[in-house]
């Protein structure tokens, strides 16, 4: 028996006890955080200035473009609208297989609601096997596109496919949004070297350029988010050093609480997230204030596509919706995204139905993987090419003692 379920059961029991015992403390922390934020409603510009110069804070930060206590009801969705969505999955480069290749599969969804309903659900597999598909070259060396870089390439391909769907199904008299799953921020490229970022981020930004030119707002949906960016601003409200002009821009390098032997004043924010701030403040379907991520990559590389976000109450969950800057600065486009995303959530019983269908089209299951590997192996054999697995791969298939 590979998994010792008896030992695991004891660990799960201990974990459950730990979670239950911490529930009351988390509720207390949420109350302290919300009270602090409410005290600073009306002073948004001050705190926006503070986060802008707090470049030494040891956590993510964001600045709001609306009042802290902003709540907006979901507008009624258009009687007729179009939504396009993409999602992707991949099979990474298999070093122990018979051929060096990788697979990206992109699910495409087009749904039109209203008087003339339509739906087209497809997937487009992309096989990487040539050098230009498997490596990024800077002229001196080749960087393999695998692991996190393959994830980043898949993200870019999702964005490119989404722009293509928007262009293909654009209708002058029917509002449309283009929706992706997860974040619009390519975090896995934040610290990448220039040649990698150029190869993988630039095509994604070009896809956003295309959607902007079409007038189709792009958005993404994150279920149960754990981001603490807005909370990063709230954390500074607790900090005694923020009030000292000579400490501006040097937050956290020498915390005065720690130097005095005390727990940091921002301790209530530990292990909390933005969603905890909005848990009791948003009614069903309402969104909170639009907020700009101050992540370095967002400020330096996304230009007019700088990622903004708002939180949305969906039943017992707080979801995060992200949009590029050109959407965030257009009230009509924000309302369209808010209305259609919430309508999609209602249709999907808690999760946007277009994204659920895109995921179904994109997912590569274990049975699909076996078919793919067998197809590669058989074609190599049929063409009398060497078709040899590594010894490690063979050892997994033929067990012995």
C-alpha positions in Angstrom: 0.0 0.0 0.0 1.9 3.1 -1.2 0.0 5.6 1.1 0.0 4.9 4.8 -3.6 6.0 5.4 -3.5 5.3 9.2 -0.6 7.8 9.7 -2.2 10.2 7.3 -5.6 10.1 9.2 -3.8 11.1 12.5 -2.2 14.1 10.7 -5.6 15.1 9.2 -7.2 14.9 12.6 -4.5 17.2 14.1 -4.8 19.6 11.2 -8.6 19.8 11.7 -8.1 20.6 15.4 -5.6 23.3 14.5 -8.0 24.9 11.9 -11.0 24.9 14.3 -8.9 26.4 17.1 -7.8 29.3 14.9 -11.2 30.2 13.6 -12.1 32.6 16.4 -8.7 34.4 16.1 -9.2 34.9 12.4 -12.6 36.4 12.9 -11.1 38.8 15.5 -8.3 39.7 13.0 -10.9 40.4 10.3 -12.8 42.8 12.7 -9.6 44.7 13.5 -8.6 45.0 9.9 -12.0 46.3 8.8 -12.2 48.8 11.7 -8.8 50.2 10.6 -9.8 50.5 7.0 -13.1 52.2 7.9 -11.2 54.8 10.0 -9.3 55.9 6.8 -12.2 56.1 4.4 -11.9 59.6 2.9 -8.1 59.6 3.0 -7.6 57.4 -0.1 -5.2 59.9 -1.8 -3.0 60.0 1.3 -2.6 56.2 1.4 -2.1 56.1 -2.4 0.8 58.4 -1.9 2.2 56.3 1.0 2.1 53.0 -1.0 3.8 54.8 -4.0 6.8 55.7 -2.0 6.9 52.6 0.3 9.3 50.8 -2.0 11.0 48.8 0.8 7.8 47.2 2.1 8.3 43.4 2.3 5.0 42.6 0.8 2.8 43.3 -2.3 1.0 46.6 -2.5 -1.8 48.2 -4.4 -3.5 51.6 -4.7 -7.2 52.2 -5.1 -8.8 54.3 -7.8 -12.1 54.6 -5.9 -13.1 55.1 -2.2 -12.3 52.4 0.2 -15.9 51.8 1.0 -17.1 51.7 -2.6 -19.8 49.1 -3.3 -21.5 48.8 -6.7 -24.5 46.6 -7.4 -24.2 44.4 -10.5 -25.9 46.1 -13.5 -28.5 44.2 -15.4 -26.8 42.1 -18.1 -27.6 43.0 -21.7 -30.5 41.1 -23.3 -28.2 40.0 -26.0 -24.4 39.6 -25.4 -21.5 37.5 -26.6 -18.8 36.0 -24.4 -15.6 34.4 -25.7 -13.3 32.5 -23.3 -10.2 30.4 -23.4 -8.4 28.0 -21.1 -5.4 25.8 -21.6 -3.5 22.8 -20.4 -0.2 21.2 -21.4 2.0 18.1 -21.3 5.5 19.1 -20.5 8.6 18.0 -22.3 9.1 14.3 -21.5 12.8 13.7 -21.1 12.3 10.0 -20.6 10.1 9.5 -23.6 10.9 8.5 -27.2 10.8 12.0 -28.7 11.5 15.5 -27.3 8.2 17.3 -27.6 5.5 19.2 -25.6 1.8 19.7 -26.1 -0.3 22.8 -25.4 -4.1 22.4 -25.7 -6.2 25.5 -25.8 -10.0 25.3 -25.2 -12.0 27.9 -27.3 -15.6 28.9 -26.3 -18.0 31.3 -28.1 -21.4 31.7 -26.6 -24.1 34.2 -27.8 -27.1 34.8 -25.6 -30.4 36.5 -26.5 -32.7 36.3 -29.5 -30.3 34.2 -31.6 -28.4 32.0 -29.2 -25.4 30.1 -30.5 -22.4 28.2 -29.0 -19.2 26.9 -30.5 -16.9 24.8 -28.2 -13.6 23.6 -29.6 -10.0 22.9 -28.7 -6.8 23.5 -30.6 -3.8 21.3 -29.8 -0.3 22.7 -30.5 2.6 20.3 -30.7 6.0 21.7 -30.0 8.8 19.7 -31.5 11.0 22.0 -33.5 13.9 24.0 -31.9 12.0 27.3 -32.2 9.1 25.8 -30.3 11.2 24.1 -27.6 13.9 26.7 -27.0 14.4 30.5 -26.6 17.7 31.6 -28.1 19.7 34.7 -27.2 22.3 33.9 -29.8 24.7 32.5 -27.2 22.7 29.8 -25.6 19.3 28.1 -25.8 16.8 28.3 -22.9 14.5 25.3 -22.8 10.7 26.1 -22.8 9.6 23.7 -20.1 8.2 23.8 -16.5 7.3 27.4 -15.6 8.3 28.7 -19.0 5.9 26.3 -20.7 3.2 27.5 -18.3 4.0 31.1 -19.4 3.9 30.1 -23.1 0.5 28.4 -22.6 -0.8 31.6 -20.9 0.4 33.7 -23.9 -1.3 31.3 -26.3 -4.5 31.5 -24.3 -4.4 35.3 -24.7 -3.6 35.1 -28.4 -6.5 32.7 -29.0 -8.8 34.9 -27.0 -8.0 37.9 -29.2 -8.6 35.7 -32.3 -12.0 34.7 -31.0 -13.0 38.3 -30.3 -12.1 39.3 -33.8 -13.8 36.4 -35.4 -17.1 36.8 -33.5 -17.3 40.6 -33.2 -20.7 42.0 -33.9 -21.3 45.7 -34.1 -24.6 45.8 -32.3 -24.0 43.1 -29.6 -21.8 43.8 -26.5 -19.0 41.3 -26.0 -16.4 40.5 -23.3 -13.3 38.2 -23.5 -12.8 36.2 -20.4 -9.8 34.2 -19.1 -9.4 31.9 -16.1 -6.9 33.0 -13.4 -4.8 36.1 -13.4 -4.0 38.4 -16.3 -0.6 39.0 -14.6 2.1 36.7 -15.9 3.8 36.3 -12.5 6.0 33.5 -13.8 7.8 36.0 -16.1 8.2 38.7 -13.4 11.9 38.0 -12.8 12.7 36.5 -16.3 15.6 37.7 -18.3 14.9 40.1 -21.1 15.1 37.5 -24.0 12.5 35.3 -22.3 10.2 38.1 -21.5 10.4 39.4 -25.0 9.6 36.0 -26.4 6.7 35.1 -24.1 5.2 38.4 -22.7 5.3 40.5 -25.9 2.9 38.3 -27.9 0.5 38.3 -24.9 0.6 42.1 -24.7 0.1 42.3 -28.5 -3.1 40.2 -28.0 -4.3 42.7 -25.4 -3.5 45.5 -27.9 -5.7 43.7 -30.4 -8.6 43.4 -28.0 -8.3 47.1 -27.1 -8.4 48.1 -30.8 -11.5 46.0 -31.3 -13.2 47.6 -28.3 -13.7 44.3 -26.6 -13.0 44.4 -22.8 -10.7 41.6 -21.5 -11.2 40.3 -18.0 -10.1 37.3 -15.9 -11.9 35.5 -13.0 -10.2 34.1 -10.0 -12.2 31.9 -7.7 -11.2 31.9 -4.0 -8.3 34.3 -4.4 -5.6 34.6 -1.8 -3.9 37.7 -3.0 -2.9 40.3 -0.3 -2.2 43.3 -2.5 -5.0 45.6 -1.2 -4.3 44.3 2.3 -0.7 45.5 1.8 -2.0 49.0 1.9 -4.1 48.3 5.0 -1.0 46.8 6.6 0.8 50.1 6.3 -2.1 51.8 8.2 -1.0 49.8 11.3 2.7 50.7 10.9 4.1 53.2 13.4 7.0 54.0 11.0 4.8 55.3 8.3 4.0 58.3 10.4 7.7 59.3 10.5 8.7 61.5 7.5 12.3 60.3 7.8 11.3 56.7 7.4 9.2 57.2 4.3 10.3 54.8 1.6 12.2 52.6 4.1 9.3 50.7 5.6 10.2 47.3 7.2 14.0 47.5 6.9 14.2 48.2 10.6 10.7 47.8 12.1 10.5 49.9 15.3 8.2 47.4 17.0 10.7 44.6 16.4 13.6 46.7 17.7 11.6 47.5 20.8 10.9 43.8 21.4 7.2 44.0 20.5 5.2 42.1 17.9 4.8 44.2 14.7 1.7 46.4 14.9 0.6 45.0 11.5 0.4 41.5 13.0 -3.5 41.3 12.5 -2.8 41.2 8.8 -0.7 38.0 9.0 -2.0 35.1 7.0 -5.0 37.2 5.8 -5.9 38.1 2.2 -7.9 40.8 0.4 -11.0 38.6 0.4 -11.0 38.8 4.2 -11.3 42.6 4.0 -14.4 42.3 1.8 -16.0 39.3 3.4 -18.8 41.2 5.2 -18.8 44.4 3.2 -20.2 43.2 -0.1 -23.7 42.0 -0.7 -24.6 39.4 -3.3 -23.4 40.6 -6.8 -21.7 43.7 -5.5 -18.2 44.7 -6.3 -15.7 46.7 -4.3 -13.3 49.5 -5.4 -11.2 49.2 -8.5 -7.6 48.8 -7.5 -4.2 48.9 -9.3 -1.6 46.3 -8.5 1.8 47.9 -7.8 3.8 44.8 -8.5 7.0 45.8 -10.2 6.3 43.8 -13.3 2.9 45.4 -13.7 4.4 48.9 -13.4 7.3 48.2 -15.7 6.1 46.0 -18.5 2.3 46.2 -18.9 2.0 49.9 -20.0 -1.6 50.7 -20.8 -2.5 47.2 -19.9 -1.5 47.6 -16.3 -3.6 45.1 -14.3 -6.4 46.5 -12.1 -8.8 44.4 -10.1 -12.0 44.4 -8.1 -13.6 41.9 -5.7 -17.0 40.5 -6.3 -19.4 38.8 -3.9 -20.6 35.5 -5.4 -22.8 33.6 -2.9 -20.5 32.6 0.0 -17.3 33.4 -2.0 -15.4 36.6 -2.7 -14.0 36.3 -6.3 -11.4 38.5 -7.9 -12.0 40.0 -11.4 -9.0 41.5 -13.2 -9.0 43.9 -16.1 -6.4 45.9 -18.0 -6.0 49.6 -17.3 -7.9 50.7 -20.5 -10.9 48.8 -19.2 -10.6 50.0 -15.6 -10.6 53.6 -16.8 -13.8 53.2 -18.8 -16.9 53.1 -16.6 -19.1 51.6 -19.3 -16.7 48.8 -19.9 -16.3 48.1 -16.2 -20.1 47.9 -15.9 -20.2 45.5 -18.9 -17.6 43.2 -17.3 -19.3 43.4 -13.9 -22.8 42.6 -15.4 -21.7 39.8 -17.8 -19.3 38.1 -15.4 -21.9 38.0 -12.6 -24.6 36.7 -15.1 -22.1 34.0 -16.1 -21.6 33.1 -12.5 -25.4 32.7 -11.9 -25.7 30.6 -15.1 -22.8 28.4 -13.9 -24.1 28.0 -10.4 -21.2 29.8 -8.8 -18.5 29.8 -11.5 -18.6 31.5 -15.0 -20.2 29.0 -17.3 -18.0 30.0 -20.3 -14.8 29.3 -18.3 -16.2 25.9 -17.2 -16.8 24.9 -20.8 -13.4 26.2 -21.9 -11.7 24.1 -19.1 -13.6 21.0 -20.3 -12.3 21.6 -23.9 -8.7 22.3 -22.7 -8.1 19.6 -20.1 -5.7 16.8 -21.2 -6.7 13.7 -19.1 -4.6 10.7 -18.2 -6.3 8.7 -21.0 -5.5 11.5 -23.5 -1.9 11.5 -22.4 -1.6 7.8 -23.0 -3.2 8.1 -26.5 -0.7 10.9 -27.3 2.3 8.9 -26.2 1.2 5.8 -28.0 0.6 7.9 -31.2 4.1 9.3 -31.0 5.7 5.9 -30.4 3.7 4.2 -33.1 4.6 6.8 -35.8 8.3 6.6 -34.9 8.2 2.8 -35.2 6.2 3.0 -38.5 8.9 5.3 -39.9 11.7 2.9 -38.7 13.1 5.6 -36.3 14.7 4.7 -33.0 11.9 4.6 -30.4 13.5 4.1 -27.0 12.3 5.1 -23.6 14.8 6.0 -20.9 15.7 3.3 -18.3 13.8 5.3 -15.7 10.6 5.3 -17.8 10.9 1.6 -18.3 11.4 0.9 -14.6 8.1 2.7 -13.8 6.2 0.4 -16.2 7.8 -2.9 -15.2 8.1 -3.4 -11.5 10.3 -5.9 -9.7 11.8 -6.5 -6.3 
